[in-house]
């Protein structure tokens, strides 16, 4: 009952003209970002962070805008997958398997609309899962002491590569690099500058937002400059949508698929490091085993579109659970959202629901609103979103660069921060060429100081006895999960990712 009262208060916060307008803007921009191959939710949210801060929005409006972008980008990833067989991001890869064959049969509009409905079902169930699970997880998290929090952060770093990771060494290197960046600045306990090299601008440490916009948004611009003579794969493509609404029979037949995939995807999203890619893959694979008795998956079966779309959108909602309840992001995009919360002086974790109930419940209510907006927007406006695929990078990338520079300067007013952002952009460009994941770097920059403080606090309380880090059953459990989560991808990661790519390639060739 208390949960429903809190949710009602959240709707009271979210149902204002400003917040509704921001939700509409976020869903529209997010869908456009998601439709562009290669950008995806993490980049989409990172690119628009400066906009939220430049507009001078408060905590709740900023989060409403950016989470609407998050949900919108998850919706939008299906557009290029279905029409061009080019995944907008990795979670949308499985949508190509049956979405593109449906488009080749002249059913592109039906596939797009069906995927929009499946996305709505997945996100709707995940939002209810967030409401029911997060407060319970908060009660559990109140048992945590400094040693348990240190183990929890170690778990986040160990599992962030996810089961789909193929190179844990690179993930570990990225995490260590992020932790190294986190110690830059004045030590809060001793007052000694660390790694500042006499530069006073670094005494306060590195700004999260500068690092994120540089690593994600600006590195995308540098990659474009490297390949500036090429146009996007979508440029010049002739896109035929056809009928915009799926027949009722198709919706009815795919409804059980949507429900099953939503529950699977939500569970995958809540697990640290699993994310939407695994949610999409598990949902498609499980549905294929359950219902594909005639071997129609991979040839344009509507259930093969509904399953991964419901799964990856449910996983996107599920990833918000550990971020809000524990302060540990469940995916790359929630790591970016975590940085926004910290920049707004809001600390995610067990006390968030007590100290900032208006923010968290307003955000949850806005997720419902954004989800309904996306459903209403995606069917009649699908023709408009497909035209986004025609935008050449030579027009898009200067806009991304302009938003990044103007936004960061508007936030800090410091030309030094612009130089730091360029440095992070170059670093992101090099790391992406080397296939080093960027998300562990962001997580290290975000959580490094908190992790260090909890380590120091735990050791101080125990008078220098480091065994306190494994001194409780909860801490031992967290360390066990962390070790298993780091080792498991070494054996399963290459297999899972290879299966994802192989299934797309094999079934795509069958469809051709």
LUMBA-487590 format. One record per residue: x, y, z of N, C-alpha, C, O in turn; residue in one letter. Coordinates in steps of 0.2 Angstrom, whole numbers, plus 5000, padded with zeros to 4 digits. Layout:
<atoms>
XYZXYZXYZXYZA;...
</atoms>
This chain:
<atoms>
500449945000500050005000500450065000500350114996X;501050065004501450125004501750134997501950194995X;501950084994502250084987501750124982501950164979X;501150104983500650134978500550214980500450254975X;500550224986500550294988501150334986501050394983X;501750304986502350334984502350344976502550394974X;502050294973501950304966501450354964501650394959X;500950364967500450414966500850484967500650534963X;501250494972501550554973502050564967502150624965X;502350514965502850514959502450544953502750584949X;501850514952501450544946501250614947501250654942X;501150634953501050704954501650754953501550804950X;502250724954502850754952502950754945503150814942X;502850704941502950694934502450724930502650754924X;501850734932501250754928501250834928500750864930X;501750864927501750944926501950954918502250914915X;501751014916501851034909502651024907502750994902X;503051044911503751044910504050974909504350954905X;503850934914504050864914503750824908504150784906X;503150834907502850794901503250824895503350774890X;503350884894503650904888504350874887504650854882X;504750874893505450844893505350764891505850744888X;504850734894504850664892504650654885504950604882X;504250694882504150694875504750704871504850674866X;505150764873505750774869506250724870506550704865X;506350694876506750634877506650574873507050544870X;505950554873505750494869505950504862506150464858X;505750564859505850584852506550584850506750544845X;507050614854507750624853508050554854508450534850X;507850514859508050444860507950404854508350364852X;507350404852507150354846507650374840507850324837X;507750434839508150454833508850434834509150414830X;509150444841509750424842509850344841510350314838X;509350304844509350234843509350214836509650154834X;508950244832508950224825509550234821509650194816X;510050274823510650284819511150224821511250224827X;511350184816511750134818512450154821512750204819X;512550114827513250134830513150174836513650174841X;512650214837512650264842512350224849512750224853X;511750204849511550164854511350204860511450264860X;511050174866510850214872511350254875511250304877X;511950214876512450244880512750314877512750364880X;512850314871513050374867512550424867512650484867X;511950394866511350444865511250484872511150544871X;511250454877511250484884511850534885511750584887X;512450504883513050544884513050614880513250664883X;512750604874512750664870512250714872512450774872X;511750694875511250744878511350764885510950804887X;511850734888511950764895512050834895511750874900X;512450864891512650934891511950974890511851034893X;511550954886510850984885510450994891510251044893X;510450944895510050944901510350994906509951024909X;511050994907511351044911511351114909511251164913X;511351124902511351184899510651224900510651284901X;510151184900509451204901509351224908508851254910X;509851214913509751224920509151184923508851214928X;509051124921508551084924508751064931509351054932X;508251054935508351024942508450944941508550914936X;508550914947508650844947508150804944508350764939X;507550804946507050764943506950774935506850734932X;506850844933506750854926507350824922507250794916X;507950834924508550804921508550734920508650704915X;508350694925508250624925507750604921507750554917X;507150634921506650624916506850624909506650584905X;507150684907507350694901507850634898507750604893X;508350614903508850574901508650494901508850454897X;508150484906507950414906507450404900507350344897X;507050454898506650454892507050444886506850404881X;507650474885508150464880508350384880508450354875X;508450364886508750294887508150244884508350204880X;507550254886507050204884506950214876506850174873X;506950284874506850294867507350264863507250234857X;507950264865508550234861508450164861508650124856X;508250124866508050054866507550044861507649984857X;507050084860506550074855506850084848506750044844X;507250134847507450154841507950104838508050104832X;508350064842508850024839508549974834508949944830X;507849954835507549904830507449934823507449894819X;507449994822507250024815507850004810507649974805X;508450014811508950004806509049924806509249894801X;508849884811508949814811508449784807508649744803X;507849814807507249784803507349804795507249764791X;507449864794507449894788508149884784508149874778X;508649884787509349874784509749824786510349804783X;509549784791509949724793510549754797511049714797X;510549814799511149844803510849854810510449904811X;511149824815510949834822511049904824511649924823X;510549944827510750004830511250004835511650044836X;511149944839511649934844511649854845511249824842X;512149834850512149764850511549724853511349674850X;511149754857510549714859510049704854509649664854X;510049754849509649744843509849694838509549684833X;510449664839510649614834510249554833510149534827X;509949534838509449474837508849494833508549454830X;508649554833508049584830508149574822507649564819X;508749574820508949574813508649504810508449494804X;508749454814508649384812507949374809507949344803X;507449404811506749394808506449454806506049464802X;506749514809506449584807506649594799506249614796X;507249584797507449604791507149554785506849574780X;507049484787506649444782505949474782505649464776X;505649494787504949524787504949584782504449584778X;505449624783505449684778505549664771505249694767X;505949614770506049594763505349564760505249554754X;504949534764504249514762503749564761503149554759X;503949634762503549684762503149694768502649734768X;503349674774503049684780503449724785503449714791X;503849774782504249814786503849854792504049854797X;503349884789502949924794502649884799502549904805X;502349824798502049774803502649754808502449754814X;503249744805503749724810503949774814504049764820X;504049834812504149894816503649904821503849924827X;503049904819502449914824502449864829502349874835X;502549794827502549744832503149744837503049734843X;503749764834504249774839504149834844504349834849X;503849884841503649934846503149914852503249934857X;502649874850502249844855502649804860502449804866X;503049754857503449714861503949754866504049734872X;504149804863504649854867504149884873504449884879X;503549904872503149934877502949884882503049894888X;502849814880502649764885503249754889503249744896X;503849744886504449734890504649784895504749774901X;504649844893504749904897504249914903504449934908X;503649904901503049914906503149864912503049874917X;503249794910503349744915503949764919503949754925X;504549784916505149794919505049854924505349854930X;504649904922504549964927504149944933504249964939X;503649894932503349864938503749824942503749824948X;504249784939504749754943505249794947505449774952X;505349854944505749904947505449924954505749934959X;504749944953504349964959504349914964504449934970X;504249844962504149794967504849774970504849754976X;505349774966506049744968506449794972506749774977X;506549854969506949904972506949914979507349914983X;506249924982506249944989506449884993506649894999X;506349824991506549764994507249754995507549735000X;507549774989508349774989508649824993509149814996X;508249874994508549934998508549905006509049925009X;508049865008508049845015508649795016508949795021X;508749755011509349715011510049755011510449735015X;510049805007510649845007510849885013511349905014X;510349895017510449925024510849885029511149915034X;510949825027511349775031512149785029512549765033X;512249825024512949835022513349875026513149935028X;513949855028514449905031514949915026514949905020X;515549955028516049975023516349915020516549925014X;516449855023516749805020516349775015516549755009X;515649765016515249745011515149785005515049765000X;515149855006515149895001515749894996515649894990X;516349884999516949874995516849814991517049814985X;516649754994516549694990516049704985516049674979X;515449744986514949754981515249794975515149774969X;515649844976515949884971516449834967516449844961X;516849794971517249744967516849704963517049684957X;516249674965515849634961515649674955515549644949X;515449734955515249774950515749784944515649774938X;516449794946516949794942517049724939517249714933X;517049674943517149604940516649584935516849544931X;516049604936515549574931515349624926514849604922X;515549684926515349734921515449714914515049734909X;515949664913516049644906515549604903515349604897X;515149574908514549534906514749464903515349454902X;514249424903514349354900514549354893514849314890X;514349414889514449414882515149444881515349454875X;515549454886516249484885516649424883516649374885X;517149444878517649394876518349404878518749364877X;518449464881519149484883519149514890519049574891X;519149474895519149494902519749534904519749584908X;520349524901520949564902520849634900521049674904X;520549644895520349714893519949754897519949804899X;519349714900518949744904519249754911519149814914X;519749714913520149724919520549784918520649824923X;520849794913521349854911520949914911521149964914X;520349914908519949974908519649994915519650054917X;519549944919519349954926519949984930519850034934X;520549964929521049994933521250064930521450104934X;521150074924521250144921520750184924520950244926X;520150164925519650204928519750224935519650284938X;520050174939520150184946520750224947520850274951X;521250224942521850274942521650344941521850384944X;521150354936520850424935520550444941520550504942X;520250404945519850424951520250454956520050494960X;520850434957521250454962521550524961521950554965X;521550554955521750614953521450664958520850664958X;521850714961521550764965521850764972522250724973X;521550804976521750804983521450744987520850734987X;521950714991521650654995521250685001521450735004X;520650665001520150695006520350675013520150715018X;520850625015521050615022521650645023521750675029X;522150645019522850675020522950745018523350785020X;522450765013522550835010523150835005523350895003X;523450785003524050784998523750774991523350734990X;523950824987523850814980524050744976524650734978X;523650714972523950654969523850654962523250674959X;524350644958524350644951524050714948523750704942X;524150764951523950834948524550864944524350914940X;525150844945525650874942525750954942525950984937X;525550974948525551044949524951084946524951144946X;524551054943523951084939523351094944523051054946X;523251164946522751174951522051154949521651134953X;521951154942521251134940521051064941520551044941X;521651024943521550954944521450934952521350874953X;521450984956521450974963520750944965520750914970X;520250964962519550944963519450874960518850844960X;519950844956519850784952519550794946519450854944X;519350744942519150744935518350754936518050714940X;518050794932517350794931517050734928517250714922X;516550704931516250644928515950654921516050624916X;515550714920515250724914515750744909515650724903X;516250774910516750794905517050724902517150714896X;517250674907517450614905516950574901517150544896X;516350574903515850534899515750564892515750524887X;515650634891515550664885516150654880516050644874X;516750654883517350644879517350574877517450564871X;517350524881517350454880516850434875517050394870X;516250454876515750424871515550464865515650444860X;515450534867515150574861515750594857515750584850X;516250624860516850654856517250594852517450604846X;517350534855517650484852517250464845517650444841X;516650464846516250454840516350494834516450474828X;516550564836516650614831517350594828517450604822X;517850574832518550564830518550504825518850494820X;518050454827518050394822517750414816517950384811X;517250454816517050484809517550514805517650504799X;517950564809518550594805519050544802519250554797X;519150494805519550444803519350404796519650394792X;518650404796518350374790517950424786517350404784X;518150484786517750534784517550534776517050564774X;517950484772517750484765517150434764516950434759X;516950394769516450344769515750374771515750414776X;515250354768514550374771514350314775514550264775X;513750324779513450274783513150224778513050234772X;513150164781512850104777512150124775511850094770X;511850164779511150174778511050234773510450244770X;511550274772511450334767511250304760511550264757X;510750344758510450324751510050264751509850244745X;509950234756509550174756508850184754508550234757X;508450144750507750154749507350114754507450054754X;507050154758506650124763505950114762505650174761X;505650054761504950054760504550024767504749964769X;504150054769503850034776503149994775503149944778X;502750014770502149974769501649984775501650044778X;501249934776500649944781501049954788501449924790X;500650004792500950024798500749984804501149984809X;500149954804499949924810499949844808499649824803X;500149804813500049734812499349704813498949734817X;499149654810498549624811498449604818498849584821X;497849604820497649584827497849514829498049494834X;497749464823497949394824498749394826498949354830X;499149434823499849434824500049454831500449424834X;499649504833499749534840499549474845499949464850X;499049444844498749394849499249334849499349304854X;499549314843499949254843500649274846500949224849X;500849334846501449344849501449374856501949384860X;500849384859500749404866501149354871501449384875X;501049294871501349244876502149254875502449254880X;502349264869503049274868503349334871503849334875X;502949394871503149454874503149444881503649474884X;502649414884502649404892503249364894503549384899X;503349304891503949264893504649304892505049294897X;504649334887505349364885505449424890506049444892X;504849454892504949514897505249494903505649524906X;504949434906505149414912505949394912506349404917X;506149354907506749334906507249394905507749394908X;507049444901507449504900507549544907508149574908X;507049544911507049584917507549554922507949584925X;507549484922508049454926508749464924509149474928X;508849464917509549474915509749544916510349554917X;509249594916509449664917509649674924510149714926X;509349644929509449654936510149624938510549644942X;510349564935511049534936511549584934511549614929X;512049594939512649644937512949624931513249564930X;513049664926513449654920513149624915513449614909X;512549594916512249554910511949594905512149584899X;511549644907511349694902510849674896510649614896X;510649714892510149704887510349654882509949624879X;511049654880511249604875511149534877510849494873X;511249514883511149444885510349434886510149384884X;509949484888509249484889508949464882508549424881X;509249504877508949494870509149424867508749384864X;509749404869509949334866509649274870509349234866X;509549284876509249234880508449224878508249174877X;508149284877507449284875507349254869506849214868X;507749264864507649244857507849164857507449124854X;508349144860508549074860508049034864507848974862X;507749054870507249014873506649014869506348954869X;506449064866505849064862505849014856505348984855X;506449014853506548974848506448904850506148864846X;506748884856506748814858505948794860505748734859X;505648844863504948834865504448824860504048774860X;504448874855503848874850504048864843503648854839X;504748864841504848854834504848784832505348754830X;504248754831504248684829504248674822504448614820X;504148724818504148714811504748744807504848754801X;505248774812505848804809505748864805506148884801X;505248904808505148974804505549024807505549084804X;505849024813506249074816506849084811507249034809X;507049144809507549164805507349174798507749194793X;506649164796506449174790505849224790505549234784X;505749264795505249314795504649294800504149314798X;504849264805504349244810504149304815504649324818X;503549324816503449384820503649374827503849414831X;503649304830503849294836504549304837504849324843X;504949294832505649314832505849384832506449404834X;505349424831505449504832505249524839505549554842X;504649494841504349504848504849484853504949524858X;505149424853505549404858506149444860506249464866X;506649464856507149504857507049574859507349604863X;506449604856506349674858506049674865506149724868X;505549624867505349634873505849614878505949644884X;506349574877506849554881507349604882507549624888X;507549644877508049694878507849754882508149794885X;507149774880506849834884506749814891506749854895X;506549754893506449734899507149734903507149754909X;507649714900508349714903508549784904508849804909X;508349834900508549904901508149934907508549964911X;507549914908507249934914507549894921507549924926X;507649834920507949794925508649824928508749814934X;509049844923509649874925509649934929510149954933X;509049964930508950024934508850004941508950044946X;508649944943508549914949509249924954509249954959X;509749884952510349894956510649964956510949984961X;510550004951510850074951510450114956510750154960X;509750114956509450154961509450124968509550164973X;509450054969509450024976510150024979510150024985X;510650004975511249994978511850044976512350044978X;511650084971512150134968512650094964513150124962X;512450044961512950004956512549994950512049964950X;512850024944512450014938512449944935512949904936X;511949924932511849864929511949854922511949804919X;512149914919512349914912512749984910512850024915X;512949984904513350044902512950104903513250164905X;512350104900511950164900511750184907511750244909X;511650144912511450164919512050184922512050224927X;512650164920513350194923513350274921513550314925X;513150284915513050354913512550394917512650454919X;511950364918511450394922511650404930511550454933X;512150354932512350364939512850424939512750454944X;513250434934513650494934513150564934513350614938X;512650564931512150614931511850624938511850684941X;511650574942511450574949511950604953511850654957X;512550584953513150604957513250684956513450714960X;513250704949513350774947512850814950512950874951X;512250784951511650824954511650824962511150844965X;512250794965512350784972511750744975511550754981X;511550694971511150644973511450574973511750554968X;511550544979511850474980511450424979511050404984X;511450384974511050324973511250274979511850264981X;510750224980510950174986510350174990509750194989X;510450134996509850125001509550185003508950185004X;509850245004509550305007509250345002508950395004X;509250324995508950364990508250374991507950424990X;507950314993507150314993506950344999506350365000X;507350355004507250395010507350475010506950515011X;507950485007508150555007507850595001507750655001X;507750554995507550594989506950554986506950534980X;506450544990505850504987505550544981505250504976X;505550604981505250644975505550634969505250624964X;506250624969506650614963506550544961506450534955X;506650494965506550424963505850404961505750364956X;505350424964504650404962504450444956504050424952X;504650504956504550544950504850514944504550514938X;505450494945505750454939505350394937505350384931X;505150354942504850294940504150304937503950274932X;503850364939503150384936503350404929502950394924X;503850444928504050464921504250404916504050414910X;504450354919504550294915503950264912503950244906X;503450264916502750244913502550294908502250274903X;502550354909502350404905502750404898502450404893X;503350394899503850394893503650334889503650334882X;503450274892503350214889502750224884502650194879X;502150254887501550264884501650314878501350304872X;502050364879502250404874502550374868502450384862X;503050324869503450294864502950244860503050244854X;502450214864502050174860501550214855501450194850X;501350274858500950314854501250344848501050364843X;501950364849502350394844502650354839502650364833X;502750284841503150244836502750214830503050204825X;502150204831501750174826501550234821501750214815X;501250284822501050334817501650374814501650394808X;502250374818502850414816503350374813503950404813X;503250314812503850264810504150284804504750274803X;503750314799503950344793504450394794504950394790X;504350434799504850494800505450464803506050494801X;505450424808506050394811506450354806507050354806X;506150324801506550294796506950334791507450324789X;506750404791507050454787507750474791508150494788X;507750464797508350474801508950434798509550454799X;508750374796509350334793509650364787510250344785X;509350414784509650444778510050504780510450524775X;510150524786510550574788511350554787511550504791X;511750584783512450564782512850594788512650644791X;513350554790513750574796514050634795514150674801X;514250664789514550724789514050784791514350844792X;513450774792512950824795512850804802512850854806X;512850744804512650724811513250744815513150764821X;513850724813514450724818514650794820514850804826X;514650844816514750914818514250934823514350974828X;513550914822513050934827513250904834513150934839X;513450834834513650804840514250844844514250854850X;514750864839515350904842515150964845515350984850X;514651004842514451064844514051064851514151104855X;513651014851513251004857513750984863513651014869X;514250944862514750924867515150984869515150994875X;515351024865515851084867515451134870515551164876X;514851154867514451204870514151184877514151224881X;513951124877513651094883514151094889513951124895X;514751064888515251064893515451134895515551144901X;515551174891515751244893515151284896515351324901X;514551264895513951294898513951274905513751304910X;514151204906514151184913514651204918514551234923X;515251204915515851224919516151294918516451324923X;516051324912516351384911517051384911517451434911X;517351324910518151324910518351294904518151244901X;518851334901519151304894519651244896519751204891X;519851244902520251184904519851114903520151064901X;519251124905518751064905518651044897518650984896X;518651094893518651074886519251034883519150984879X;519851054886520451024884520450954887520650904884X;520250944893520150874896519650834892519750774891X;519150864890518650824886518950804879518850744877X;519350844876519650824870520150764871520150714867X;520550774877520950714879520550654880520850594878X;520050654883519650594884519350564878519250504876X;519150614873518950594867519450554863519350504860X;520050584863520650544859520750484863520850434859X;520750474869520850414873520350364871520450304870X;519650384871519150344869519150314862519050264861X;519450364857519550344850520050284850519950234847X;520650294854521150244854520950174857521050124854X;520550184862520350124866519850084862519850024862X;519350124858518850084854519250054848518949994846X;519750084845520150044840520449984843520549934839X;520649984849520949924852520449874855520649824858X;519849894854519249854857519249844865519049794867X;519449904868519449904875518749934877518649994875X;518349904882517749934884517849994887518250004891X;517350044886517350114889517050114896517150154900X;516550074897516050074903516450064909516350104914X;516950014910517350004916517750074918517850084924X;517950104913518350164914517850214918518050254922X;517250224915516750274918516550244925516550284930X;516450184926516350154932516850164937516750184943X;517450164935518050174940518150244942518250264947X;517950294937518050364938517450384943517550424947X;516850344942516350364947516350334954516250374959X;516550274954516550234961517250234964517250214970X;517750254961518450244964518450274970518750244975X;518250344971518350374978517950344983518150334989X;517350324981516850294986517150224988517150204994X;517450184983517750124985518350124989518450084994X;518750174988519350194992519150214999519450185004X;518650255000518450275006518150215011518250215017X;517750175007517550115011518050065013518050035019X;518550055009519150015011519450045017519650005021X;519650115017519950145022519550135029519850125034X;518950145028518450145034518450075037518450075043X;518350025033518349965035519049945039518949915044X;519549955036520249945039520349985045520649955050X;520150045045520250085051519850055057520050055063X;519150035056518750015061519049945064518949935070X;519349905060519649845062520349845064520749795065X;520649915065521349925068521849895063522349865065X;521749905056522249875052522149805050522649775046X;521649775052521549695050521149695043520549705043X;521549675038521249665031520749615031520349605026X;520749565036520349505035519549525036519149485035X;519449595038518849615039518449615032517849615032X;518849625027518549625020518149555018517749555014X;518349505022517949445021517749415028517649355029X;517549465032517349445039516649435040516449425046X;516249435035515449425036515249375031515549375025X;514749335032514449295027514249335021514349315015X;513949395022513749435016514349455012514349455005X;514849475015515449495011515749435007515949445002X;515749375011516049315007515649305001515849284996X;514949305002514549294996514649344991514649314985X;514749404992514849454987515549444983515549444977X;516049424987516649404984516649344980516949344974X;516249294982516149234978515849244971516049224966X;515249284972514949304965515349344961515349334955X;515849394964516249434960516749384956516949394950X;517049334960517549294957517249254951517549244946X;516649224953516349184948516149224942516149204936X;515849284943515649334938516249354933516149364927X;516849354936517449374932517749314928517949314922X;517649254931517949194928517549164923517749134918X;516849164924516349134920516449154912516449114908X;516449224911516549244904517149214901517149204894X;517649194904518249174901518149104898518449084893X;517649064900517449004898516849004893516748974888X;516349054895515749054892515649114887515249114882X;516049164888515949224885516049224877515649244873X;516649194875516749184868516249144865516049154859X;515949094868515449044866514849084865514449074859X;514549124870513949164869513949214864513549214860X;514549254863514549304858514649274851514349294847X;514949214851515049184844514349154842514249164836X;513949134847513349104845512849164843512449154838X;512949224846512549274844512649294837512249314833X;513349304835513449324828513349274823513149284818X;513549204825513449154821512649144819512549134813X;512249144824511549144823511249194818510849184814X;511549254819511349314815511549294808511149304803X;512149274807512449264800512149204797511949214791X;512049154800511749094797511049104795510849084789X;510649134800509949134798509849194793509349194790X;510249244793510249294788510349274781510049294777X;510849224781511049194774510449154772510349144766X;510149114777509549074775508949114772508649104767X;508849174775508349224773508449254766508049264762X;509149264765509349284758509149234753509249244747X;
</atoms>
